[in-house]
Amino acid sequence: MIAIHPPAYFPGLRYMALLQQVDAFVLADTFPYTRRSMQRRSRLRNPQGWQWITVPLQARQQGRPLVEAAINDDDPWTGKHWRAFQYNYRSTPYFEYFEPELEPLFTRKWHTLGALTCATVELMRDMMGIGTSLMRASALDGAPDTVAGILDRVDSTNRVVYDEKDESDATSAEHVLRFDAPTYRQNFPGFEAGMSAVDLLFNYGPEARSRLTEHARIEPLAAR
């Protein structure tokens, strides 16, 4: 089974559950940047509830391919985001365990949103111990920018979509992810839904992957 989805900045639980459930996952970094998506932002749990971390882009990037969407190099966003991770997660059980893998992402320069978001998905896959193969659409022959074009270049026809409302073309899909987001122990009182999957990872460590498995399944797309 294969999934095709644009990369996201430290994606949420549903995204990682889909990645875990398929054999191969294509990071569609040739698809256009969309302002209202999660492509350049993520949610972190904090003492007040939660906060956005957002990657600043240069002007007029809407509609450009993610692999070309230009990050605003004049904004010191990497330091701000790393401090947010440290402040909100330093006291979780597993933050220090993953810190050596995470910190280098914030110590280098990123020029395009596609490169950054692909790197965060790849990093999260590795930290969660998920064995799914990842490919970037921009690295495929001809850098296809449609679902049909990507499927024409990969060795798979059994496609799984994020949900029935997947922004990409669902007509070529055979299966859909069913995901019941879990309620779990967080670092601050109460529970906030919709956090980045790093929130589950820093609180549960090696158990995070099994928590995803418990709440995710693949079904035929026709099933309702």
C-alpha positions as CSV (number, residue, x, y, z in Angstrom):
1,M,0.0,0.0,0.0
2,I,1.1,3.5,-0.8
3,A,0.1,7.0,0.4
4,I,0.7,10.3,-1.3
5,H,0.5,13.5,0.8
6,P,2.3,16.9,1.0
7,P,4.9,17.1,3.8
8,A,3.9,19.0,6.9
9,Y,5.9,20.8,9.6
10,F,6.1,18.3,12.5
11,P,2.8,16.7,11.5
12,G,0.0,15.5,13.8
13,L,-1.1,12.0,14.9
14,R,-3.3,11.2,11.9
15,Y,-0.5,12.0,9.5
16,M,1.9,9.8,11.3
17,A,-0.7,7.0,11.7
18,L,-1.1,7.0,7.9
19,L,2.6,6.9,7.4
20,Q,2.8,4.0,9.8
21,Q,0.0,2.0,8.1
22,V,1.4,1.9,4.5
23,D,4.4,0.3,2.9
24,A,5.6,3.4,1.1
25,F,4.8,7.1,1.5
26,V,5.4,9.8,-1.1
27,L,6.1,13.2,0.3
28,A,4.4,15.3,-2.4
29,D,6.7,18.3,-2.2
30,T,5.9,19.2,-5.8
31,F,2.3,20.1,-4.8
32,P,1.5,23.8,-4.2
33,Y,1.8,25.6,-0.9
34,T,-1.5,26.4,0.6
35,R,-1.8,29.0,3.4
36,R,-4.6,27.4,5.3
37,S,-2.9,24.0,5.5
38,M,-0.5,22.6,8.1
39,Q,2.4,22.7,5.7
40,R,4.3,25.5,7.5
41,R,2.9,25.3,11.1
42,S,2.3,22.9,13.9
43,R,0.8,22.9,17.4
44,L,2.8,22.4,20.6
45,R,1.3,21.8,24.1
46,N,2.1,24.5,26.5
47,P,1.1,25.5,30.1
48,Q,-1.7,27.7,28.8
49,G,-3.1,25.0,26.4
50,W,-1.2,25.1,23.1
51,Q,0.7,27.4,20.8
52,W,1.4,27.6,17.1
53,I,4.9,27.4,15.7
54,T,4.9,28.8,12.2
55,V,7.7,29.0,9.6
56,P,7.9,32.5,8.0
57,L,7.8,32.6,4.3
58,Q,8.7,35.3,1.8
59,A,5.9,37.2,0.2
60,R,3.7,35.8,-2.6
61,Q,4.5,32.1,-2.0
62,Q,0.8,30.9,-2.2
63,G,0.5,28.3,-5.0
64,R,4.2,27.8,-5.5
65,P,5.4,24.2,-5.3
66,L,6.5,23.4,-1.8
67,V,10.0,22.5,-3.1
68,E,10.3,26.1,-4.3
69,A,8.4,28.0,-1.6
70,A,11.0,30.3,-0.1
71,I,11.5,30.7,3.7
72,N,12.2,34.2,5.0
73,D,15.8,34.0,5.9
74,D,15.7,37.3,7.7
75,D,13.5,36.0,10.5
76,P,15.3,34.1,13.3
77,W,12.5,31.5,13.5
78,T,14.7,28.5,14.1
79,G,15.8,29.8,17.5
80,K,12.3,30.7,18.5
81,H,11.0,27.3,17.6
82,W,13.8,25.4,19.4
83,R,13.2,27.5,22.5
84,A,9.5,26.6,22.3
85,F,10.4,22.9,22.2
86,Q,12.7,23.2,25.1
87,Y,10.4,25.3,27.3
88,N,7.3,23.1,26.7
89,Y,8.9,19.6,26.6
90,R,12.1,19.7,28.6
91,S,10.3,18.1,31.6
92,T,8.7,15.3,29.6
93,P,10.0,11.8,30.2
94,Y,11.6,11.4,26.7
95,F,12.6,14.9,25.5
96,E,16.2,14.5,26.5
97,Y,16.4,11.1,24.9
98,F,15.4,12.6,21.5
99,E,17.1,15.9,21.9
100,P,20.3,15.0,20.1
101,E,18.3,14.0,17.0
102,L,16.0,17.0,17.1
103,E,18.4,19.9,17.8
104,P,20.4,19.8,14.6
105,L,17.3,20.6,12.6
106,F,17.3,24.0,14.3
107,T,21.0,24.7,13.9
108,R,21.1,24.8,10.1
109,K,19.8,27.1,7.5
110,W,16.6,26.2,5.6
111,H,15.8,28.0,2.3
112,T,12.7,26.2,1.1
113,L,9.6,24.9,2.8
114,G,9.7,21.6,0.9
115,A,13.1,20.7,2.2
116,L,12.3,21.6,5.8
117,T,9.0,19.8,6.0
118,C,10.3,16.7,4.3
119,A,13.1,16.7,6.8
120,T,10.7,17.0,9.8
121,V,8.6,14.0,8.5
122,E,11.7,11.9,7.9
123,L,13.0,12.8,11.4
124,M,9.7,11.9,13.1
125,R,9.5,8.6,11.3
126,D,12.9,7.7,12.5
127,M,12.3,8.9,16.1
128,M,9.1,6.9,16.3
129,G,10.8,3.8,14.8
130,I,8.5,3.5,11.8
131,G,9.9,1.4,9.0
132,T,7.9,2.9,6.1
133,S,9.8,3.8,3.0
134,L,9.7,7.6,2.2
135,M,10.1,9.1,-1.2
136,R,10.1,12.8,-2.3
137,A,8.1,13.5,-5.4
138,S,10.7,16.0,-6.4
139,A,13.3,13.2,-6.6
140,L,11.1,11.0,-8.9
141,D,11.7,11.0,-12.6
142,G,10.2,14.2,-14.0
143,A,9.3,15.5,-10.6
144,P,5.6,14.8,-11.1
145,D,3.2,17.3,-9.5
146,T,-0.1,15.3,-9.6
147,V,-1.3,12.1,-8.0
148,A,-1.6,10.4,-11.4
149,G,1.9,11.4,-12.3
150,I,3.4,10.1,-9.1
151,L,1.5,6.8,-9.4
152,D,2.8,6.4,-12.9
153,R,6.4,6.5,-11.5
154,V,6.1,4.3,-8.4
155,D,5.6,0.6,-8.2
156,S,2.2,0.5,-6.5
157,T,-1.4,0.9,-7.4
158,N,-3.0,0.2,-4.0
159,R,-3.3,3.7,-2.7
160,V,-4.5,4.8,0.7
161,V,-5.9,8.3,1.4
162,Y,-5.8,10.4,4.5
163,D,-9.6,10.6,4.7
164,E,-12.5,11.0,2.3
165,K,-11.9,14.7,2.2
166,D,-8.3,14.3,1.2
167,E,-7.3,17.4,-0.8
168,S,-5.5,15.2,-3.4
169,D,-7.5,13.2,-6.0
170,A,-9.2,10.3,-4.2
171,T,-10.6,8.8,-7.4
172,S,-7.5,6.7,-7.8
173,A,-7.5,5.4,-4.2
174,E,-8.7,2.0,-3.0
175,H,-8.4,2.4,0.7
176,V,-8.8,5.1,3.4
177,L,-7.3,5.6,6.9
178,R,-9.7,5.3,9.8
179,F,-8.1,7.0,12.8
180,D,-9.7,7.6,16.2
181,A,-7.4,10.1,17.9
182,P,-6.5,8.9,21.4
183,T,-6.7,10.9,24.6
184,Y,-3.4,10.5,26.4
185,R,-1.3,11.8,29.3
186,Q,0.3,15.2,28.4
187,N,2.9,17.3,30.2
188,F,0.5,19.9,31.6
189,P,-2.9,19.5,33.3
190,G,-5.8,18.6,31.1
191,F,-5.8,17.3,27.5
192,E,-5.5,19.3,24.3
193,A,-6.3,17.6,21.0
194,G,-4.6,18.3,17.7
195,M,-1.0,18.6,18.8
196,S,2.0,17.6,16.7
197,A,2.8,13.9,17.1
198,V,6.0,15.0,18.9
199,D,3.7,15.6,21.9
200,L,2.8,11.9,22.1
201,L,6.4,10.9,21.4
202,F,8.0,13.0,24.1
203,N,5.5,11.7,26.7
204,Y,5.4,8.1,25.7
205,G,8.7,7.4,23.9
206,P,8.8,3.8,22.5
207,E,5.2,3.3,23.3
208,A,4.1,6.1,21.0
209,R,4.1,3.9,17.9
210,S,1.9,1.3,19.5
211,R,-0.6,4.0,20.6
212,L,-0.9,5.0,16.9
213,T,-1.4,1.3,15.9
214,E,-4.2,0.9,18.5
215,H,-6.2,3.7,17.0
216,A,-5.6,3.3,13.3
217,R,-6.8,0.9,10.6
218,I,-7.1,0.8,6.8
219,E,-10.4,0.1,5.2
220,P,-11.8,0.0,1.6
221,L,-12.7,3.5,0.5
222,A,-16.2,2.4,-0.2
223,A,-16.8,1.5,3.4
224,R,-18.7,4.1,5.4
